[in-house]
Amino acid sequence: MEAAEEQAAAPVAAAADCEAAETSVMEEDASAEVATAAAGEDDAAAAAAAAAAAAAAYSWPELRFDLPPRRLHHFADQFRSPCSSAGNFLKGVKWSPDGSSFLTSSDDNSLRLFYLPEDAYSATAEHTAEAAVGAEDSYGASLQVNEGEPVYDFCWYPYMSVSDPASCVFASTSRDHPIHLWDAATGELRCTYRAYDAMDEITAALSISFNSTGSKLFAGYNKSIRVFDVHRPGRNFEEYSLAKGGEGPTGIVSSISFSPQNGMLAVGSYSQTTAVYAESNMEPLYVLHGQLGGVTQDPYILCWDIRNTVDIVYNGTIFSDFCQTLPISVYWGTLIRLYRSCDTTNQRVQFDIEPCGKHLATGGQDGMVHIYDLQGGQWVTGFQAAADTVNGFSFHPYLPLATTSSGHRRFGMEDESEEESSLSGDENCCSVWKFSSSQET
């Protein structure tokens, strides 16, 4: 029975009838899917070592936030095309781990991949004219993947590299669908990871994240986390309840983030609670309180200093970097509260931390990107990125670049004219920004 279940990993066609029954596949096909889903554990370990060595050899450019960034590229029209719904808006953006591309999610159930032009890596980028808002898009998306229902979350394989086609994948989860693993080069569906409820019906994950080695895919549900082996697509998973003990998250898991080195993960929920777990057995280590709303929509980004662990935990859409395991502790106080304008939205408003760990940048409903110094929590600067809600911000992994996404749901009147409902060039848009850096002469 288990072998037959593992073989039933047929993809759910994008934008097709989601009621269609999944067909069985032969054992050799399933093996091929597994082989191409991600690098093996040995390859992941080697990639981790290579990444660590590259990081040690590379010096992250010190960004100059005293100067406003320049908008290198701008994208808006393709999110308003006839192929997109009239009320379409962007929901988030993330750079690929190798920095070659970025991925956007939008309300038309689509994920779009944009490659960074080659001149962005050269000195000619210093003299590139600033992209004009309201003009044509800088260039088109290289790839568009369509889901059948609204996309809840998406994430890159942590060791994705364009030089290794097998690693060029990203995962997505959408309403009433299993988790999909997509080929970032062709847009084809590599495989699916399916969780079932007590009625043996597919239940959708609300948040997803690969672990630091890329061997496991963690998915957040209501009061539980299910863990899939990346190399074994299908319906096999381990399930962990978060309700045990009475102190952990008790609602829907809204975000998951892994420590890059120490085998820990932080889990946030809409129950205004964040908890830290050991990845190996999902034992709770810390419970963190203080949010005013659910994690990802709190108007404050909360920072806790977990004593005897050196580093700081960031919460909002969560980022974690812990140093040692301690018995479970409950923290009610916070070290730093960083304000962002998202008091009246239910959107996920993403933030990101500079690769060197010194600064945090976040968007908000005011269309601004605010940058904070993480050493003391001081506001450093801000710049106007859009005219509507900036719901996504992502630093490039090694260049002095960043990308933003903006948009929110608009409820127009039926008799509203097309001219009145039209958007300006800096609404519902995605932009690539270039910061000045200390390495510039």
N, C-alpha and C positions, 0 to 999 in steps of 0.2 A: 504493500500500500504506500509506504513512504517513497519508494522509487517512482511510483506512478504519479504521486503528488508533485515530486520535484520536477517531473517532466512537463507538468501542466503550466508552463510559463509563457504561454502565447501572449503577444502584446495586445493591448487594447488600442485599436486604431484611433488616431487623433481626429477629433471632430466627427467621428463616425457614431453609429448607433451603439451606445454604451451598454445596451441590453443584450448585445450579441454574445453568445456563449463562447468561452475560450476553448480552443481545440487543443488536443494533446499533441505533443511533439516527440520525435524519436529521441532516444538516449544520446545518439551522437550529436543531434542538434543542440540539445541542452548542454552537452559538454562544450560545444563550440561557443555557446553564449557565455558559459562560465569562464572559458579561456579568454574571451575578449572583454568581459565585464570590467576587469581591472587587473593590475599587475598582481602576481602572486605575493605571498607573505614575504618570501625572501627578497623579491624585487622591491617590495614596499620598504623593507628594512634598509636595503641598499640605497633606495631613493632618499630615505630619511637621512642617512649618513651623508650622502652627497649634498643634500640641501643644507645640512648643518655646516658642512665644510665651505660651501659657497657663501653662506650667510656670514661665516667668520671671516672670509676673505674680502667680502664686499662691504664697503662703508656707505651706509645710507646717507644721502645728501641732507644736510641740515637745511630745512625749509625756512624761508624768510616770510613770516606772516605779517611783517610790517608793511609789505607791499601787496596790493591786491592781485589775485591770480588772473591770468588771461584765459579767455574762452577759446580753446583751439578748435573744437568741433561742436556742432550743434545738430540735434535731430528732433524733429517735431512732425513733419508732414506724414511720414510713414506710419505714425501712430494715429493718424486721422484719415487714412485712405478709405476708399469705398469698401475695402476688404475688412476694415475694422468697424466695430459697432459705433454708433453715433456718440455714445457716452463713454467711449474708451478713455482710460487714463493709466499712466504708469504706476506700478506698485513697488518697484525696487530695482536695484542694480548691484552687480557684484563683479569685480575683476577676476579673471582666471588666475590660478596660482602662479602660472609662468608669466603673467603680465601681457600675453599676446592679444588678449581679447577681453571683452566684458559682456555680460549677459543681463538682459532686462526682462522683467515680468510686467505684463499689462492686463487690464481687465477684459480684454477680448480673448482671454484664455490662451494667450500666446507667449512664448519665450523667444526673444530675438538675440542673436549673437552678432556682435560687431568686432571686427579685427582692428587693431591699432595700426595705422599706416606706418610703413617702414621708416619714413622720414622723422617719425616721432622719436626714434632711437638715436638720431644723428644731431649734429650741431645746427643743421638747417632749421630745426624746430624752433630755435631761438628767434628766427626772423620770420616765422610764419604769421601771417596777418590774423588778427582776432576774428573768429567766426561771427558773422552778422546774425542777429536775432531777427527772425521774420523772413530771411532769405531761404533759398532751397537748402535741404539737408546737406550736410558735408559729404555724406556718402550713404549708400544703402546697407541694410543688414545683410550679412553674408549667409545667414541661416535663420529660418523661422520654424519653430516647432509649435504645433497646435495641440492643445489638450482639449478634451471633450467638455470639461467643466472648469470653473474658476480655480486658478492655481493658488494653493495655500502657501507653499514654500518651495524653495529650490536651493541647491548647493552644488559646488564643484567637487570633483574628486581631488583630494588634497595634493596629489603628485601629478596632476595634469601637466603635460608638456606636448607642444605641437611636434616635437621631434620623436615622440613615441605615440603612434596612433592608437595603441591599445589603451593608453591612459587618458585619451581625449574624451572624457565622458562627464556628464552632469546628471544629477537626479532631481526629480520634481514630484510633488504630491498635489493632487487636485481632488475636488469633491467627488465622492462616490467612486473613486478610482484607486487602484493600487499604486504603489510607488513605481515610477518609471525611471529607467536608466537610459539616457539618450546618448547617441554618438554625436560628439560636437563637430565632427568633420562632415558627416553625411546627413545628419538629422534623423537617422534611422533609430528605431527602438532596439536597444541591445537586449534588455530583459525586464522583468517585473518582479517586485517583492510584494507579496500579498498577505494582509492580515485579515482575519475573520472574527466576527463577533460570536456571541452565544447562539445566534440563529443561523450560523454558518453563512453569513452574508459578508461581502467585502466591506471593511470599514477603512475610511481614509485617515491618513496621518495628518495632523495639523502642523507639525514641524519636523524637519529632518536634518541630520548632520552626520557626515562621516567621522569616524574616530581619527586620531592623529596618525595612525599607521595606514589608514585607508582600507583596512581589512573588514571592518564592521560598519553597518549603517544603522544608526539609532533613529527611531521614529517616535514622536510624542503623540499621545492620545489622551483621553480623559482619565486622569489619575493613574496613568501607567505609561511605561516605555516598552516598546518592542525592539529587539535587537536582531538584525538580519546579518547573516554571513554574506559578504559581497560576492563570494565565489560560488554561492549556492542559491541562485534565484528560485523563486517559488513561494510556497506558503510555510516554510520552516523558519521558525523564529523562537527566541527566548523572550518571555514576558516578565516584567518586574512591576509590581504594584508600588506606587509612591505614597499610598495612604497609610501604610503600616507605621506605627509609632506615634501617629497623631500630630507630628510637627512638620512633616514635609508638605510639598504642594498638593492641594486637594482638588484642584480644578483641571481645566484643559492645559496641557503642556504647550506653551506658546513659543518657546525658544530653547535651544540646546547648544552648548558651546564647550569645546574641549581644551584642556590645558595641552600645550604642544609637547610637553616632555614628561609630565608626572602622573599619567594615568588617572586623571580626575576629569570630571565634567560638571558643569553648572547647568541646572535645569530651572527655567522660569515658568510661571503659570499665571493664568488670569485670576488666581486666588490671592494675588498680591504677596506671593512668597517665592523666594529663590532658595534652592538647596544645592549643596555640593555633594557629589557621590564619588565613590571609588569605581572606576570603570570595570575592574575585574569581577566584582560581585554585586555592584549597585548598592553597597552599604552606604547609608547617609553619614556624612562627615560634619557638615555645617548646615544650619538653617538660618537664613538671612531675612529679616523683616524690615519694613520701613516704607514700602511703596504705598503711594496713594491710590494707584490703579493697577490694572493688570500689567505684567511685564510686557514690554514693547509699546505701551501706550501711556505710560506714566509721564506727567509733565516734567519730572526730574529724572536725570540719570544718577543713580545712587552708587557710591563707591564705598566699599568696606575695607578696612585694614584688618585682616585676620592676623592677630598677634602671633608671633613666632613663625610666621610663614613668609615674611619679608614683602611679598608682592601684594598688589591690590586687586580686588574683584570689581569688575565693572558690570553694571546691570542696566538693561533697557531692552535692547536685543543683546544678549549677554556675551561678554568676553571674559575669559578667565586665564590666569597664569599663576598656579599655586606651586608651593615649594616643598611641602611635607605634609604627611598625614597626621592628623590629631584626632582624639576622640570627638564624637559629635558634640557640637556646641551651638547654642542659639544666640544670635546677635540681633539686638533690637535697635541699637544706635548705628548711625552711619558716619563715616569720616568726612565725606564730601557730597554735596548735593549740587548737581549741575543742571541749571534750568534750560528748558527748551520749550518753544511755543507749540504745544499740542494738547491744550486743555480740553478742547471740544471736538476731538476727532477720535474715531475708533480704528484708524489706520495703524498699521505697523510703521513706525518711523525709525529707520535704521540709523545707527551711527557707526563710526569706524575709528580705530586707533592707529596712529602713525606707526609704521613698521619698527621704528626705533623705540616706540613706547613712551615718547615724551608728551604727545598731544592727542587730544580726542576731538573729533569733529562730528557735529550732528546737524540735521536739518530741522524743520518745524513748519508750522502753519503760516508763519510770517514770510516764507519764501527765502529766508536767510539761512546761511550756513554759519554756525557759531563754533569757534575753536577755543578749547580750554587747555590750560597747562595742567597736566596730571600730577605734578609734584606738589602743588598746593591748591589746585582747583580754581585758579584765577582765570577769568575770561581774558583771552588774548586778542581776538579780533573777530570780525564777522564780515561776510560779503553777501550781496544779493545774488542768488543763483537762479531764482525764478519768481514769477508773479503769483504762484499758487503754492500749495504745500510741497515742500521738499521732503519726500518720504524715503529717499535713498542717498547715501553718501558712501564712497569707497575710495580709499587711498590705493594708488598703484603699488604693487609689491616692491619695486626697486627704483622707479623713476619718479621725479618730482611732479607727478600727475595725480589727478583725482577725477572721479566722475560722479555726477549727480543725476537723480531722476525726480520728476515732480508731477503732481496731478492729484486730483481727488474727485469723488463722485459729485456730479452736478445734477440737480433735480430741476429740469426746465418745465415751463408750462407748455401744454399741447399746442396752444395758438401762438407760441413764441416764434418769431420769424427766424430764418436761417442766419441773417445778418446779426440779429441780437444774440443768438446763441453761439456765434463763432468765437474761437479762441485766439488770443494774441500769440505772437511767436515765442514768448517766454512762459507759456502755460502748457501743461501736459507735454513736457519735453525732457530730453536727456542731453547733457553737455559733458564735454571733457575739458578739464581745467589744467593749466600749467602754473605751478608756483615757482617763484624765484628761489634760488638755492645758493648756499655758500660756495658751491663748486663753480658757479658761473663767474666768468672773468669780466 
